[in-house]
Amino acid sequence: MASVKRQVGCCGGARVGKSIVRNASKTIEKQMIEHADKLYENPFLVLPKFQDDISKKGFKKTSKQIEKLEKIKDDTDKLEKISNKRSLAAAIAGTLLIHHAQKAPFLAAAPITSGTVLFAQRGNALREHLIAVQHHDDPFFRLLGIRDIVLKNDLYVYSWDESFVCMGKKAAPPSDFIEFVMKKHELSFSNNIAICPHLSSEKIQNKKIYNHPYLFIHWKSADILIGICKQCASKKTNFLFETTKYLIEPDIQTDFSIEIIGHVLKGEDNDCENETLFINEYFSGRLSDKELIEKNMNQRLKKLKNSSEINYVLNKKSYAQPEEFINALHPNEHEKNALLFLLDHHQESLVVSDVTPNSVIEMLWKENGIQFLEEIVQDKDKAEDLYTLSESPSQIIKIAYDIKNRKQILKDLPVYENLPPLANFADHLARIYRIEGKDKVIIEAKKHPDGTRGKAISYGFLLAINKAKDFRWKYKKEEIESGEFLKPYIEKLLSCTTDSYDEALQDLLTFSGASIDISKYKI
């Protein structure tokens, strides 16, 4: 695996930005003095415990410098002189001067990844060393002082709230360190398996597929398996980054293996391996846990979409036939017809999640929407007009089917030519009712021919559709009575079959008192 340059906060290292001097609050100044006092009592607090001779050898030079410093820790002149050097001992000397002065009115604020760290600038020691020495009880900051020594000698150091140790050249994280790390991540930890609430130890051990993808980490030196599902994965933090900030070792990538477990399709063969990508970005801290999962799953979706085989995938479940995919969307009849047509003409894979029938239609609408509308209405110009409407595709499709149904109704009804006004009015209202419903009849009923017969038929239609109450005041008593008489004939006209339409219209006209023979006008 390629070597990656670790960024801020990883592997015990932090890139400290330019510092800004500020006045110290009384509380912060008191804490700084207390840390200096503890360092005066034991300047070796800045070094880890050594577990073997190799560890001691790696820190031999620094240990001797601290031994010499301890002998002169009451000589402020000598401490001042040593503090102007660049070593860890120089940072200790500068901090011991705070102990003697019992004050630190001005502190420097240095930006780091996790925020800002305050320290007292004394002498010319490196800022990283000063931060480590003055925060020697912090499991992260204390590593800044020894990082260069540890990496130079290929050593392993682990730091937690209670202590920090150097294990020599062995990758062997102590149990207390492991417990500290697991508590930081709030994972369930048992039998060397750490998992979020949505995963099980048995599945993690075998890297089995869940309904949702998860981050799988094998921490080899600790012999620990870690599983974090997409739901629990952090949008901002990186498990590896947040773990390795408390340790230093020569090569993080040989100690931790990273995989994203999860296939695009439910029920996909577990033996089918999906390569985990973007590993380098994750190791370097540029991706959060959730981002690593999402980028890998998106890449797998892209690979599926680009495959030569046509796939229909809904909520990660694959359907062999477009009809099965469509039925899983639960469309209405019109939407189903549209989806069958559009998918048949699409001829490419479709992978979607959490969608409605209309949203799938919208995805395919631009490609073949006009062609589908033309197939419904059998009129190219009308299809183009419908396509330009501002409504959703599903609404446009409904309108198109309404037009088709109206055409069919008109096609089956008798055709007349040059009907007299009264007959034409009655025929028009009957056709409007069948095509566009009651609301349109109310509007058209106002356009009656002059005279009692025309107004009687108008009122009769309103009675037949139960809408006369609101308009009764517009009609005279004679017109109302005639309309009530004609109501059953109008109801028959509205409900009759197409074969009985001639007879029903003729009866209405006859009983209205009109001498009109509609057979003379039938084409």
MARLUMTI-322087 format. One record per residue (C-alpha): residue in three letters; x, y, z; residue number from 1. Coordinates in pm, whole numbers, plus 50000, padded with zeros to 5 digits. Example, Ala and Ser with C-alpha at 12.3 -4.5 7.8 and 13.67 -1.06 7.14 Angstrom:
% residues 2
  residuo      x      y      z  num
      Ala  51230  49550  50780    1
      Ser  51367  49894  50714    2
This chain:
% residues 523
  residuo      x      y      z  num
      Met  50000  50000  50000    1
      Ala  50129  50342  49908    2
      Ser  50268  50562  50181    3
      Val  50050  50853  50281    4
      Lys  50155  51170  50454    5
      Arg  49952  51197  50771    6
      Gln  49770  51519  50838    7
      Val  49693  51711  51153    8
      Gly  49606  51507  51460    9
      Cys  49701  51171  51317   10
      Cys  49969  50937  51445   11
      Gly  50034  51172  51737   12
      Gly  50128  51460  51509   13
      Ala  49964  51799  51475   14
      Arg  50053  52077  51243   15
      Val  50047  52381  51468   16
      Gly  49960  52706  51294   17
      Lys  50086  53054  51362   18
      Ser  50024  53158  51721   19
      Ile  49857  53473  51846   20
      Val  49946  53628  52182   21
      Arg  49658  53702  52416   22
      Asn  49601  53785  52780   23
      Ala  49555  53480  52999   24
      Ser  49245  53450  53213   25
      Lys  49306  53386  53583   26
      Thr  49175  53031  53548   27
      Ile  49399  52945  53252   28
      Glu  49701  53112  53415   29
      Lys  49641  52909  53732   30
      Gln  49627  52585  53531   31
      Met  49947  52675  53348   32
      Ile  50128  52741  53678   33
      Glu  49997  52412  53825   34
      His  50134  52220  53525   35
      Ala  50470  52394  53568   36
      Asp  50471  52308  53939   37
      Lys  50411  51938  53861   38
      Leu  50689  51948  53605   39
      Tyr  50922  52097  53866   40
      Glu  50846  51799  54091   41
      Asn  50904  51549  53809   42
      Pro  51036  51673  53472   43
      Phe  51022  51315  53339   44
      Leu  50642  51345  53315   45
      Val  50693  51443  52950   46
      Leu  50837  51100  52864   47
      Pro  50643  50775  52829   48
      Lys  50703  50472  53045   49
      Phe  50957  50240  52886   50
      Gln  50856  49877  52849   51
      Asp  51193  49748  52731   52
      Asp  51556  49842  52676   53
      Ile  51490  49936  52313   54
      Ser  51251  50204  52434   55
      Lys  51506  50337  52681   56
      Lys  51774  50343  52413   57
      Gly  51555  50545  52177   58
      Phe  51507  50814  52442   59
      Lys  51858  50793  52590   60
      Lys  51976  51134  52467   61
      Thr  51658  51313  52575   62
      Ser  51658  51136  52914   63
      Lys  52015  51254  52982   64
      Gln  51921  51611  52892   65
      Ile  51631  51599  53138   66
      Glu  51855  51450  53408   67
      Lys  52095  51743  53370   68
      Leu  51803  51982  53373   69
      Glu  51669  51835  53696   70
      Lys  51999  51912  53869   71
      Ile  51979  52283  53781   72
      Lys  51602  52328  53805   73
      Asp  51644  52595  54076   74
      Asp  51898  52797  53877   75
      Thr  51686  53038  53671   76
      Asp  51985  53180  53484   77
      Lys  52086  52837  53355   78
      Leu  51722  52754  53281   79
      Glu  51696  53075  53080   80
      Lys  52002  52979  52878   81
      Ile  51880  52625  52804   82
      Ser  51532  52752  52711   83
      Asn  51681  52925  52407   84
      Lys  51768  52591  52247   85
      Arg  51531  52389  52022   86
      Ser  51511  52062  52215   87
      Leu  51241  51910  52434   88
      Ala  51464  51990  52732   89
      Ala  51454  52356  52627   90
      Ala  51074  52350  52643   91
      Ile  51093  52199  52993   92
      Ala  51342  52468  53102   93
      Gly  51115  52744  52971   94
      Thr  50817  52597  53153   95
      Leu  51015  52567  53479   96
      Leu  51066  52943  53458   97
      Ile  50686  52976  53491   98
      His  50710  52774  53814   99
      His  50967  53013  53953  100
      Ala  50780  53325  53840  101
      Gln  50440  53187  53947  102
      Lys  50279  53384  53671  103
      Ala  50200  53355  53299  104
      Pro  50005  53669  53211  105
      Phe  50045  53631  52835  106
      Leu  49979  53313  52639  107
      Ala  50005  53220  52273  108
      Ala  49704  53068  52098  109
      Ala  49795  52821  51825  110
      Pro  49530  52682  51587  111
      Ile  49517  52304  51544  112
      Thr  49268  52069  51383  113
      Ser  49047  52030  51689  114
      Gly  49045  52400  51781  115
      Thr  49297  52622  51958  116
      Val  49563  52535  52214  117
      Leu  49712  52786  52458  118
      Phe  50075  52781  52568  119
      Ala  50334  53014  52718  120
      Gln  50615  53107  52483  121
      Arg  50938  53085  52683  122
      Gly  51273  53086  52505  123
      Asn  51317  52947  52153  124
      Ala  51188  52593  52199  125
      Leu  50962  52450  51930  126
      Arg  50596  52532  51979  127
      Glu  50507  52163  51955  128
      His  50747  52089  52241  129
      Leu  50614  52376  52454  130
      Ile  50255  52260  52399  131
      Ala  50346  51901  52492  132
      Val  50535  52004  52807  133
      Gln  50272  52250  52927  134
      His  49989  52001  52857  135
      His  50172  51690  52974  136
      Asp  49852  51544  53120  137
      Asp  49667  51556  52785  138
      Pro  49684  51220  52599  139
      Phe  49702  51391  52260  140
      Phe  49916  51700  52320  141
      Arg  50183  51512  52515  142
      Leu  50269  51316  52201  143
      Leu  50377  51632  52019  144
      Gly  50693  51646  52228  145
      Ile  50820  51300  52143  146
      Arg  50686  51236  51794  147
      Asp  51014  51306  51614  148
      Ile  51206  51072  51849  149
      Val  50953  50791  51815  150
      Leu  50936  50801  51436  151
      Lys  51314  50832  51401  152
      Asn  51364  50511  51600  153
      Asp  51063  50317  51463  154
      Leu  50906  50287  51807  155
      Tyr  50546  50237  51920  156
      Val  50387  50471  52174  157
      Tyr  50033  50465  52314  158
      Ser  49880  50750  52513  159
      Trp  49558  50759  52714  160
      Asp  49408  50956  53000  161
      Glu  49598  50779  53279  162
      Ser  49939  50721  53122  163
      Phe  50146  50671  52808  164
      Val  50395  50399  52728  165
      Cys  50659  50312  52472  166
      Met  50643  49946  52368  167
      Gly  50974  49951  52184  168
      Lys  50951  49809  51833  169
      Lys  50640  49604  51911  170
      Ala  50294  49699  51793  171
      Ala  50121  49601  52116  172
      Pro  49855  49846  52238  173
      Pro  49791  49799  52614  174
      Ser  49445  49693  52727  175
      Asp  49395  50023  52913  176
      Phe  49468  50212  52592  177
      Ile  49224  50000  52394  178
      Glu  48952  50055  52654  179
      Phe  49020  50431  52645  180
      Val  48986  50442  52265  181
      Met  48666  50238  52257  182
      Lys  48502  50462  52515  183
      Lys  48593  50762  52301  184
      His  48397  50614  52011  185
      Glu  48102  50497  52223  186
      Leu  48101  50152  52065  187
      Ser  47987  49826  52221  188
      Phe  48311  49638  52289  189
      Ser  48330  49270  52380  190
      Asn  48552  48976  52285  191
      Asn  48773  49196  52067  192
      Ile  48481  49319  51858  193
      Ala  48363  49680  51864  194
      Ile  48033  49757  51695  195
      Cys  47761  50020  51668  196
      Pro  47408  49927  51789  197
      His  47289  49820  51443  198
      Leu  47551  49548  51384  199
      Ser  47614  49208  51541  200
      Ser  47942  49043  51641  201
      Glu  47868  48730  51441  202
      Lys  47819  48918  51115  203
      Ile  48122  49139  51173  204
      Gln  48344  48835  51231  205
      Asn  48242  48696  50894  206
      Lys  48211  49034  50719  207
      Lys  47855  48950  50623  208
      Ile  47631  49181  50427  209
      Tyr  47366  49391  50602  210
      Asn  47076  49580  50448  211
      His  47291  49890  50491  212
      Pro  47664  49919  50417  213
      Tyr  47913  49953  50700  214
      Leu  48273  50048  50768  215
      Phe  48483  49746  50864  216
      Ile  48822  49803  51029  217
      His  49068  49537  51139  218
      Trp  49309  49677  51396  219
      Lys  49570  49410  51356  220
      Ser  49807  49483  51645  221
      Ala  49514  49487  51888  222
      Asp  49341  49197  51710  223
      Ile  49018  49396  51713  224
      Leu  48739  49406  51455  225
      Ile  48539  49728  51430  226
      Gly  48204  49777  51256  227
      Ile  48022  50107  51210  228
      Cys  47709  50119  50992  229
      Lys  47623  50406  50762  230
      Gln  47350  50523  50999  231
      Cys  47597  50559  51288  232
      Ala  47895  50673  51083  233
      Ser  48002  51028  51155  234
      Lys  47962  51298  50892  235
      Lys  48253  51494  51036  236
      Thr  48498  51258  51205  237
      Asn  48710  50967  51095  238
      Phe  48738  50664  51329  239
      Leu  49093  50590  51224  240
      Phe  49202  50951  51257  241
      Glu  49040  50989  51599  242
      Thr  49206  50666  51717  243
      Thr  49557  50718  51586  244
      Lys  49582  51070  51728  245
      Tyr  49659  50893  52057  246
      Leu  49933  50669  51924  247
      Ile  50252  50688  51724  248
      Glu  50378  50401  51513  249
      Pro  50599  50372  51203  250
      Asp  50329  50278  50950  251
      Ile  49962  50313  51031  252
      Gln  49854  50149  50707  253
      Thr  50014  49816  50789  254
      Asp  49833  49806  51124  255
      Phe  49482  49897  51009  256
      Ser  49293  49745  50717  257
      Ile  48984  49928  50594  258
      Glu  48688  49790  50398  259
      Ile  48337  49901  50310  260
      Ile  48111  49598  50342  261
      Gly  47791  49622  50144  262
      His  47671  49551  49796  263
      Val  47451  49770  49585  264
      Leu  47188  49497  49559  265
      Lys  47003  49314  49834  266
      Gly  47067  48944  49823  267
      Glu  47376  48980  49610  268
      Asp  47620  48691  49638  269
      Asn  47843  48747  49942  270
      Asp  48137  48597  49756  271
      Cys  48124  48880  49507  272
      Glu  48402  49114  49616  273
      Asn  48370  49488  49583  274
      Glu  48698  49672  49604  275
      Thr  48714  49945  49868  276
      Leu  48831  50270  49713  277
      Phe  48945  50608  49848  278
      Ile  49155  50440  50119  279
      Asn  49438  50693  50094  280
      Glu  49196  50982  50140  281
      Tyr  49056  50813  50449  282
      Phe  49396  50738  50601  283
      Ser  49504  51098  50550  284
      Gly  49190  51227  50724  285
      Arg  49031  51393  50421  286
      Leu  48719  51175  50441  287
      Ser  48484  51113  50732  288
      Asp  48347  50766  50806  289
      Lys  48017  50844  50635  290
      Glu  48188  51000  50334  291
      Leu  48403  50690  50285  292
      Ile  48094  50467  50293  293
      Glu  47893  50690  50060  294
      Lys  48171  50742  49807  295
      Asn  48230  50368  49780  296
      Met  47861  50283  49747  297
      Asn  47814  50557  49487  298
      Gln  48107  50418  49292  299
      Arg  47951  50071  49300  300
      Leu  47621  50214  49180  301
      Lys  47800  50390  48897  302
      Lys  47972  50065  48801  303
      Leu  47637  49887  48800  304
      Lys  47475  50156  48584  305
      Asn  47760  50139  48333  306
      Ser  47749  49761  48300  307
      Ser  47636  49612  47968  308
      Glu  47351  49425  48136  309
      Ile  47030  49624  48194  310
      Asn  46939  49637  48563  311
      Tyr  46630  49774  48733  312
      Val  46714  49846  49095  313
      Leu  46479  49993  49355  314
      Asn  46597  50045  49712  315
      Lys  46895  49817  49643  316
      Lys  46672  49531  49524  317
      Ser  46718  49416  49166  318
      Tyr  46430  49320  48938  319
      Ala  46482  49101  48633  320
      Gln  46189  49242  48439  321
      Pro  46072  49603  48404  322
      Glu  45717  49497  48497  323
      Glu  45838  49368  48835  324
      Phe  46028  49691  48896  325
      Ile  45723  49900  48802  326
      Asn  45487  49701  49025  327
      Ala  45721  49758  49319  328
      Leu  45669  50133  49272  329
      His  45290  50090  49321  330
      Pro  45185  50320  49035  331
      Asn  44829  50393  48929  332
      Glu  44711  50256  48595  333
      His  44814  50560  48391  334
      Glu  45157  50581  48559  335
      Lys  45212  50211  48497  336
      Asn  45142  50250  48125  337
      Ala  45381  50544  48112  338
      Leu  45659  50355  48291  339
      Leu  45623  50053  48064  340
      Phe  45655  50275  47757  341
      Leu  45940  50489  47893  342
      Leu  46148  50197  48023  343
      Asp  46098  50007  47698  344
      His  46244  50303  47509  345
      His  46513  50382  47768  346
      Gln  46712  50059  47724  347
      Glu  46957  50142  48004  348
      Ser  46997  50041  48368  349
      Leu  46798  50236  48623  350
      Val  46906  50244  48988  351
      Val  46687  50443  49228  352
      Ser  46598  50465  49599  353
      Asp  46308  50618  49791  354
      Val  46122  50734  49480  355
      Thr  45762  50775  49369  356
      Pro  45625  50661  49032  357
      Asn  45609  51025  48923  358
      Ser  45973  51091  49015  359
      Val  46085  50792  48805  360
      Ile  45870  50916  48517  361
      Glu  46032  51258  48554  362
      Met  46377  51099  48517  363
      Leu  46275  50954  48180  364
      Trp  46031  51225  48069  365
      Lys  46265  51444  47869  366
      Glu  46386  51148  47667  367
      Asn  46053  51005  47548  368
      Gly  45771  51199  47715  369
      Ile  45635  51357  47396  370
      Gln  45633  51022  47216  371
      Phe  45428  50867  47497  372
      Leu  45176  51153  47494  373
      Glu  45142  51126  47118  374
      Glu  45065  50756  47152  375
      Ile  44783  50840  47394  376
      Val  44615  51131  47215  377
      Gln  44708  51027  46859  378
      Asp  44783  51390  46776  379
      Lys  45141  51519  46749  380
      Asp  45052  51888  46793  381
      Lys  44831  51813  47093  382
      Ala  45107  51599  47248  383
      Glu  45355  51884  47213  384
      Asp  45109  52125  47375  385
      Leu  45058  51889  47668  386
      Tyr  45433  51838  47711  387
      Thr  45484  52212  47767  388
      Leu  45235  52230  48057  389
      Ser  45376  52325  48397  390
      Glu  45211  52030  48575  391
      Ser  45402  51717  48680  392
      Pro  45436  51435  48425  393
      Ser  45182  51225  48617  394
      Gln  44927  51508  48599  395
      Ile  44997  51565  48230  396
      Ile  44949  51194  48164  397
      Lys  44611  51206  48342  398
      Ile  44507  51501  48124  399
      Ala  44617  51310  47813  400
      Tyr  44407  51008  47911  401
      Asp  44110  51235  47982  402
      Ile  44142  51373  47629  403
      Lys  44159  51021  47492  404
      Asn  43850  50919  47688  405
      Arg  43660  51225  47567  406
      Lys  43752  51145  47210  407
      Gln  43624  50791  47258  408
      Ile  43300  50912  47411  409
      Leu  43240  51157  47128  410
      Lys  43330  50892  46875  411
      Asp  43063  50653  47008  412
      Leu  42785  50912  47038  413
      Pro  42556  50997  46742  414
      Val  42673  51280  46520  415
      Tyr  42434  51563  46430  416
      Glu  42466  51854  46193  417
      Asn  42297  52196  46217  418
      Leu  42071  52111  46511  419
      Pro  41822  52384  46607  420
      Pro  41940  52595  46905  421
      Leu  41730  52418  47171  422
      Ala  41830  52069  47054  423
      Asn  42192  52175  47017  424
      Phe  42188  52315  47374  425
      Ala  42053  51991  47526  426
      Asp  42293  51777  47321  427
      His  42586  52001  47417  428
      Leu  42513  51978  47792  429
      Ala  42477  51599  47772  430
      Arg  42810  51562  47594  431
      Ile  42984  51806  47831  432
      Tyr  42859  51604  48129  433
      Arg  43000  51281  47986  434
      Ile  43332  51440  47894  435
      Glu  43413  51697  48161  436
      Gly  43168  51639  48446  437
      Lys  42928  51842  48658  438
      Asp  43138  52154  48708  439
      Lys  43157  52219  48335  440
      Val  42779  52161  48302  441
      Ile  42716  52438  48558  442
      Ile  42915  52681  48345  443
      Glu  42757  52577  48014  444
      Ala  42401  52572  48155  445
      Lys  42416  52951  48178  446
      Lys  42446  52972  47799  447
      His  42087  52861  47734  448
      Pro  41877  52981  47436  449
      Asp  41628  53255  47504  450
      Gly  41278  53156  47602  451
      Thr  41105  52942  47861  452
      Arg  41198  52608  47702  453
      Gly  41569  52689  47698  454
      Lys  41570  52804  48060  455
      Ala  41359  52503  48167  456
      Ile  41610  52263  48012  457
      Ser  41892  52460  48176  458
      Tyr  41731  52431  48520  459
      Gly  41645  52066  48459  460
      Phe  42012  51985  48397  461
      Leu  42107  52161  48722  462
      Leu  41846  51954  48906  463
      Ala  41977  51633  48749  464
      Ile  42328  51699  48879  465
      Asn  42207  51825  49222  466
      Lys  42331  52180  49166  467
      Ala  42000  52369  49124  468
      Lys  41972  52504  49479  469
      Asp  42235  52775  49434  470
      Phe  42085  52896  49105  471
      Arg  41709  52865  49166  472
      Trp  41674  53239  49219  473
      Lys  41772  53302  48857  474
      Tyr  41468  53116  48718  475
      Lys  41100  53204  48706  476
      Lys  40832  52983  48861  477
      Glu  40719  52849  48522  478
      Glu  41079  52767  48421  479
      Ile  41139  52590  48753  480
      Glu  40823  52382  48725  481
      Ser  40904  52286  48366  482
      Gly  41259  52200  48468  483
      Glu  41133  51975  48748  484
      Phe  40906  51800  48496  485
      Leu  41197  51746  48255  486
      Lys  41441  51622  48521  487
      Pro  41377  51244  48472  488
      Tyr  41417  51277  48094  489
      Ile  41745  51462  48143  490
      Glu  41867  51197  48391  491
      Lys  41790  50932  48129  492
      Leu  41989  51128  47869  493
      Leu  42289  51156  48102  494
      Ser  42298  50787  48193  495
      Cys  42182  50608  47880  496
      Thr  42400  50396  47655  497
      Thr  42526  50538  47328  498
      Asp  42272  50321  47143  499
      Ser  41985  50484  47337  500
      Tyr  42116  50839  47307  501
      Asp  41902  50934  47004  502
      Glu  41584  50820  47176  503
      Ala  41668  50992  47508  504
      Leu  41747  51324  47339  505
      Gln  41431  51305  47128  506
      Asp  41214  51236  47439  507
      Leu  41361  51536  47621  508
      Leu  41291  51768  47330  509
      Thr  40940  51630  47276  510
      Phe  40836  51667  47642  511
      Ser  40985  52015  47653  512
      Gly  40723  52111  47393  513
      Ala  40962  52150  47101  514
      Ser  40859  52018  46760  515
      Ile  41201  51894  46655  516
      Asp  41276  51563  46480  517
      Ile  41644  51500  46544  518
      Ser  41659  51216  46291  519
      Lys  41659  51482  46020  520
      Tyr  41988  51618  46152  521
      Lys  42169  51292  46212  522
      Ile  42468  51220  45989  523
